[in-house]
Every structure is written in structure tokens, then in C-alpha cells.
């Protein structure tokens, strides 16, 4: 499965990342355990950042890292064992040291979970907020991802 991007709304780009549900993601009834939606969203955010050229190595070499400040998720329908899901990321807002992202987990046209995640850029050693690299902030605001496979 390849990473893709598609228009979500006027002036917005929605990044998507495919995920298949494995047995390790489910409870005894074959339903995805609630916390695993957060893991799926984390994977999509990682690939979203990578699409801007900021993989883990580039970020850690810059002596910064991104941490989740707030997360809010609404669970709407269950995902099940062997489902093929699409996990999306869309930028809602950004500042010098944070980004606010809308995320969803979908099975075809059905939205299974959706929410918002605020990510803060922090100094790796001091764990205090710092400005994001100007190149990343500019890329985020322009919505210019490189897309492609990961």
C-alpha cells in the first residue's frame, strides 16, 4: 500500500497513509482496541512529516523533537481484524512552535474515528518549546508535500 495525498477542502491538502488491521491490534472479539487508533494516527503523522523531508533522523539531528500536547478522539464505528484503513492528516493551524492537526481513520467512505492533535516542537535536552525550523513551517503552510511511497 502506498502513501497518497488528496485534496480535502478548498486550500487544504489531506495526507493519507494506509494501515491494515492485524490480530495484535484487536481484542478477543476481533475489534480494534481503542488505543490502537492513536498508534495508527501516530504512524500517519510520522509519514506526513517525512513527506516534507523531515524524517526521524533529520529531526533528531536538528536537536529538536515533536511531542503531543493535546489529543482528542471521537470513536464512531469499530474497525475489525483484516480491515484496510486509511489514516488521514490535515493541518488546521500552526504557530512558531506548534501544529494543530485533524486526523481520521476511515474504512472506505466510513469514518471510524476522528480527532485533533496538537504537536509542540521542543528542545531535545531541555524539553521546552522552541521554534520549528523555518523550512518546515513554510512547507506546512504551503501544503507542499513530496508524497510518494515510504
C-alpha positions in Angstrom: 0.0 0.0 0.0 1.4 3.4 -0.9 1.1 6.8 0.9 -1.1 9.2 -1.0 -2.3 12.7 -0.7 -5.6 14.2 -1.9 -7.5 17.5 -1.7 -9.7 17.7 1.4 -11.2 21.1 1.0 -10.5 24.4 -0.8 -6.9 25.4 0.0 -6.2 22.3 2.2 -4.3 19.1 1.5 -5.2 15.9 3.3 -2.3 13.4 3.6 -3.3 9.7 3.9 -1.5 6.6 5.0 -2.8 3.1 4.6 -3.0 0.7 7.6 -4.1 -2.9 7.7 -5.6 -4.2 11.0 -3.7 -7.2 12.4 -4.7 -9.6 15.2 -2.3 -7.7 17.5 -4.4 -4.6 17.0 -7.7 -6.3 18.2 -9.3 -7.5 21.3 -10.7 -11.1 21.8 -13.7 -10.2 19.7 -11.7 -9.0 16.7 -12.4 -5.4 17.2 -9.6 -2.8 17.2 -8.7 -1.8 20.8 -9.3 1.9 21.3 -5.7 2.9 22.0 -4.5 1.4 18.7 -6.3 4.2 16.8 -3.8 6.6 18.4 -1.0 4.4 17.2 -2.4 4.4 13.6 -2.6 8.2 13.9 1.0 8.4 15.1 2.2 6.4 12.1 0.3 8.7 9.7 1.8 11.8 11.4 5.3 10.3 11.1 4.7 9.7 7.4 3.2 13.2 7.0 6.3 14.8 8.4 8.5 12.5 6.3 6.6 13.8 3.2 8.0 17.2 4.0 11.6 15.8 4.2 11.6 15.7 8.0 12.1 12.1 8.9 13.3 11.0 12.3 16.9 11.3 11.5 16.6 14.9 10.2 14.6 16.0 13.2 16.9 14.4 15.8 19.9 15.8 14.0 18.4 19.3 14.4 18.3 18.7 18.2 14.5 19.1 18.4 11.6 16.7 18.6 7.9 16.9 18.4 5.6 15.9 21.3 1.9 15.5 21.7 0.5 18.3 23.8 -3.2 17.6 23.4 -5.3 14.9 21.7 -9.0 14.5 21.4 -10.5 11.5 19.6 -14.1 10.6 18.8 -14.7 6.9 18.2 -17.6 6.4 15.8 -17.5 2.9 14.4 -15.3 -0.2 15.1 -12.5 -1.4 12.8 -12.1 -5.1 12.6 -9.5 -7.7 12.0 -8.0 -7.5 8.5 -9.7 -4.2 7.6 -7.8 -2.0 5.2 -7.9 1.5 6.7 -6.9 5.0 5.5 -5.5 7.3 8.2 -5.5 10.9 7.3 -3.7 14.1 8.5 -4.7 17.6 7.7 -3.1 20.8 9.0 -5.7 23.0 10.9 -3.4 25.6 12.4 0.3 26.3 13.2 2.4 28.7 15.2 6.1 29.2 15.8 6.3 26.1 18.0 3.1 24.1 17.4 0.9 22.5 14.8 -2.7 21.5 15.2 -3.8 18.6 13.0 -7.1 17.0 12.1 -6.9 13.2 11.8 -9.3 10.5 10.8 -9.3 6.7 10.5 -11.5 5.5 7.6 -12.7 2.3 6.1 -13.6 3.2 2.5 -16.1 6.1 3.0 -16.9 5.3 6.6 -15.2 7.5 9.3 -14.4 5.2 12.2 -12.5 7.7 14.4 -11.6 11.3 14.1 -9.9 13.9 16.2 -7.4 16.7 16.7 -3.8 16.5 17.8 -1.7 19.5 18.9 2.0 18.8 18.4 4.7 21.0 20.0 8.3 21.4 18.9 10.6 21.1 21.8 14.4 21.2 22.5 15.5 17.6 23.0 17.6 18.3 26.1 15.6 20.9 27.9 12.1 19.7 26.7 10.9 23.3 26.4 9.1 24.7 23.4 11.2 26.1 20.6 10.6 27.5 17.1 10.1 25.0 14.4 12.6 25.1 11.5 11.5 27.9 9.1 11.7 25.4 6.2 9.3 23.0 7.9 6.9 25.7 8.9 6.9 27.2 5.4 6.3 23.7 3.9 3.4 23.0 6.3 1.7 26.3 5.5 2.1 25.8 1.7 0.9 22.2 1.9 3.6 21.1 -0.4 4.4 17.5 0.4 6.5 15.3 -1.7 4.1 12.4 -1.3 5.1 9.1 -2.7 5.9 5.7 -1.1 7.7 5.4 2.2 
